[in-house]
Structures are given as C-alpha cells and as structure tokens.
Amino acid sequence: MVVQLNKVPKIEALRPYPARTMDHLARLLAAGAPARPDPRRANFFELESDSETFYVHISPATGRVLLIGVWQRSGLSRSLTPAVQVA
C-alpha cells in the first residue's frame, strides 16, 4: 500500500527528532510512501523510505500525523500491497 496525504499534514512527534527527519517524513507523505498498516492498531502504519522506516499514527478525523518511532531499514526487500490514498 502507498500512503499519500492530499494536503500538507501537521506532523507531531512523541520525542524530539532532528528537523531533517521530520522534513523527510513530510516529503514522503506528500509524494506517497510505501506503507504497511499495523494489523493490531487501526490508523497506524510503517512508512518506508530508501533508508528509514517511520512508525506513525494518522488521525482519520484531523489528518494529523503522529511520529512514534523511526529506525534504519535493513537491506531486506518487503512485499507491499497496492496503493491507497488517505485524506
């Protein structure tokens, strides 16, 4: 699946992250990021870039994005499902 937001989201984080990390997440959301929904939690996703994975919650009511965690991706390729657009 691909998560792409229709408008620039308000992004908040549970802990301080460098501005470049927050900017990277904003660019991914604007361009469309490969994502995997969390099967145990509604509206939670792992968004993947070439080098990092972001764990986020996207509020269906407000479109607000909450960055919960970020980690470096391993070299393993993962299978993702087809695209979906989120408001």
Backbone as a ProteinNet text record, in pm:
[ID]
protein_1_A
[PRIMARY]
MVVQLNKVPKIEALRPYPARTMDHLARLLAAGAPARPDPRRANFFELESDSETFYVHISPATGRVLLIGVWQRSGLSRSLTPAVQVA
[TERTIARY]
84.3	0	88.7	36.8	107.4	19.5	77.4	6.1	49.1	-48.9	-23	-132.2	-93.6	-190.3	-223.5	-349.4	-395.4	-347.6	-320.2	-270.9	-154.5	-80.5	35.6	-13.8	32.3	-16.6	56.2	-11.1	56.3	122.4	253.5	327.5	377.6	347.7	397	475.3	559.5	639.8	631.6	641	638.4	766.9	874.8	1002.4	1073.6	1176.3	1243.8	1320	1297.4	1369.8	1433.2	1544.6	1606.9	1510.2	1526.3	1440	1446.8	1563.2	1575.4	1489.7	1473.4	1388.2	1242.9	1199.5	1061.5	1035	1132.1	1118.3	1111	1192.5	1193	1055	997.5	864.4	760.1	766.4	671	681.1	803	821	766.2	788.1	734.3	581.9	520.7	374.4	318	388	341.6	356.9	465.6	494.5	426.5	393.6	338.6	445.7	424.7	525.2	475.2	561.6	523.8	491.9	381.5	337.4	281.6	288.5	229.7	141.1	9.9	-75.7	-44	-57.3	-37.8	-164.4	-154	-273.8	-342.6	-272.7	-330	-383.7	-352.8	-392.5	-443.8	-567.6	-625.6	-553.5	-530.6	-471.6	-325.4	-256.1	-112.6	-44.5	69.7	138.4	289	357.6	501.3	520	581.3	610.9	757.1	785.8	922.5	983.2	1104.7	1186	1298.8	1392.1	1505	1589.7	1598.6	1690.7	1625.8	1500.8	1437.7	1295.2	1249.4	1110.2	1055.1	939.1	872.5	746.5	724.4	601.3	515.4	396.7	313.1	168.1	97.1	-48.8	-101.8	-199.8	-263.2	-408.3	-445.2	-581.5	-678.1	-778.9	-875.9	-964.9	-977.8	-1063.8	-995.1	-866.5	-797.5	-688	-640.9	-529.1	-394.7	-395.8	-271.4	-189.4	-58.2	34.1	116.2	117.9	197.5	310.9	434.2	552	583.1	578.2	601.1	743.6	797.8	933.9	991.3	1121.8	1191.6	1315.3	1344.7	1463.7	1518.4	1646.1	1712.2	1658.8	1635.4	1587.7	1701.4	1667.9	1765.7	1762.6	1852.8	1858.9	1755.3	1673.5	1575.4	1462.3	1423.7	1309.7	1182.6	1075.7	947.8	840.9	743.4	632.5	525.8	482.8	380.2	258.8	142.7	18.8	-8	-108.9	-134.8	-167.1	-166.7	-180.2	-320.5	-323.9	-447.5	-416.8	-510.6	-486.9	-563.6	-497.2	-556.3	-584.3	-699.8	-737.9	-661.3
-116.6	0	122.7	231.9	359.8	460.6	533.1	638.9	771.6	848.5	982.5	1074	1181.9	1275.2	1382.9	1422.9	1522.1	1662.9	1691.9	1824.4	1808.9	1914.5	1911.4	1881.7	1771.8	1735.4	1809.4	1818.2	1865.1	1741.4	1746.1	1631.6	1664.9	1575.4	1587.2	1461	1467.2	1351.7	1330.2	1203.9	1171.6	1210.4	1220.8	1262.6	1351.6	1422.9	1513.3	1436.1	1476	1421.5	1537.7	1513	1620.6	1673.5	1800	1862.9	1787.1	1733.9	1660.5	1533.9	1470.6	1352.4	1390.8	1499.4	1545.3	1589.6	1657.8	1700.3	1579.9	1480	1358.6	1291.6	1281.4	1223.6	1305.7	1437.5	1524	1504.5	1494.9	1471.6	1336.2	1234.6	1101.7	1103.1	1170	1175.3	1252.8	1356.7	1436.6	1362	1285.7	1216.9	1080.6	1022.7	887.5	791.4	731.5	644.7	500.9	405.1	265.9	244.9	178	165.1	26.9	-8.9	-133.7	-99.6	-126.3	-98.8	-194.3	-144.9	-228.7	-312.6	-444.1	-527.5	-525.3	-478.4	-475.6	-339.2	-234.4	-98.8	-23.7	20.9	97.4	230.4	270.3	400.2	415.3	303.8	304.2	238.1	296.6	249.5	252.1	163.8	174	231.1	348.9	412.8	389.5	353.9	318.9	413.2	457.8	530.3	435.4	485.1	400.7	359.2	445.4	419.3	405.2	451.2	451.5	398.5	352.7	315.6	405.1	465	552.5	482.4	478.9	423.8	543.3	554.4	672.5	633.9	727.3	720.5	836.9	808.2	913.1	921.7	1035	1054.3	1064.2	976.9	986	1109.8	1165.7	1282.4	1412.4	1425.8	1553.1	1547.2	1427.8	1413.9	1436.6	1463.6	1485.6	1358	1372.4	1259.6	1265.2	1154.9	1144.4	1046.6	1097	1013	946.7	815.3	740.3	688.4	647.2	595.3	594.1	587.5	579.1	493.4	409.4	326.4	305.5	267	241.8	111.6	111.2	-9.1	-106.5	-233	-335.1	-350.4	-423.1	-440.9	-537.9	-596.2	-693.4	-625.8	-681	-626.2	-682.6	-602.4	-643.1	-627.7	-714.3	-708.5	-615.9	-518.9	-423.8	-439.8	-405.5	-418.6	-293.6	-293.6	-180.7	-49.2	60.2	196	228.2	310.6	366.4	510.2	602.2	741.5	773.3	841.8	878.2	1027.7	1068.2	1211.2	1286.2
0	0	0	-51.5	-51.2	21.3	116.4	187	126.4	81.1	27.7	79.4	144.8	200.8	98.6	94.2	-3.6	27.8	153.6	191.9	288.5	307.3	397.2	538.1	597.1	730.2	840.7	953.6	1073.8	1132.6	1145.5	1197.9	1337.4	1429.7	1566.8	1598.5	1701.2	1739.3	1889.5	1930.4	2072.7	2143.7	2066.9	2125.2	2025.5	2067.5	1973.7	1865.8	1742	1628.1	1554.3	1484.7	1407.1	1300.9	1267.1	1166.4	1034.3	998.6	871.7	871.9	987.8	998	976.2	1038.5	1023.4	879.2	818.2	678.5	584.4	612.6	531.5	536.4	654.8	670.3	595.2	605.1	533.7	383.1	331.3	186.6	144.8	226.5	195.7	189.1	284.9	289	170.5	128.6	15.9	-116.6	-129.8	-255.7	-265.5	-152.7	-149.6	-103.2	11.7	71.3	77.9	43.8	65.2	213.2	241.6	380.1	407.4	534.4	580.7	701.5	691.8	806.4	921.8	1043.6	1161.6	1178.2	1171.8	1179	1316.2	1418.3	1553.4	1594	1515.8	1554.7	1432.3	1440.2	1329.7	1313.5	1189.2	1153.8	1193.4	1220	1246.9	1127.5	1085.5	965.7	984.9	911.9	892.8	752.7	743.8	615	583.8	460.8	426.1	323.4	353.5	256	215.2	136.9	97.2	216.8	316.8	426.6	563.6	578.3	710.5	704.9	821.7	840.6	950.7	924.8	1020.3	1069.7	1200	1256.1	1296.5	1235	1255.4	1280.4	1340.9	1351	1268.8	1181	1101.9	1147	1203	1251.8	1134.5	1129.5	1020.8	1032.8	1152.2	1173.9	1136	1171.3	1151.3	1045.8	1011.4	919	985.3	1114.4	1188.5	1189.6	1174.9	1174.7	1302.9	1374.9	1496.5	1470.5	1472.3	1454.7	1587.8	1588.5	1711.7	1718.7	1605.2	1604.1	1464	1455.9	1327.3	1347.3	1248.7	1255.1	1115.5	1108.9	982.3	923.8	792.8	724.9	703.9	708.3	672.1	520.5	463.9	320.2	265.8	352.9	307.7	232.4	119.7	46	105.8	98.8	154.7	49.5	55.5	-37.9	16.7	-65.2	-24.5	-113.7	-62.4	-136.3	-217.9	-307.7	-396.3	-324.2	-401	-348.3	-299.7	-195.2	-140.5	-103.8	-125.8	-89.6	37.8	131.9	259.5	258.4	306.9	309.2	414.7
[MASK]
+++++++++++++++++++++++++++++++++++++++++++++++++++++++++++++++++++++++++++++++++++++++

